[in-house]
Amino acid sequence: MNWNMWIRQTHRWLSIIFTATVIANFVAMVWGQPPAVIVYSPLLPLFLLLFSGLYMFVLPYTAAWRR
């Protein structure tokens, strides 16, 4: 598997993890004030999604530039 496919697959899995942590956050809010670990748990996948998404966004422009 090449580098671009690895980034895309990682981005997909990160989106699943991010969605699960956001759902867990809302479920925890039903029972009252959730602990800080649950509240801040979506931030790590979100930042990783930001970087992988920006990479995939810039990829077509760099490919056109290299040609």
Residue pairs with C-beta under 8 A, 6 or more apart in sequence:
1 9
4 59
7 52
7 55
7 56
8 56
10 48
10 52
11 49
11 52
11 53
11 56
14 45
14 48
14 49
14 52
15 45
15 49
17 45
18 42
18 45
18 46
18 49
21 38
21 41
21 42
21 45
22 42
24 38
24 41
25 34
25 38
25 39
25 41
25 42
28 34
28 35
28 38
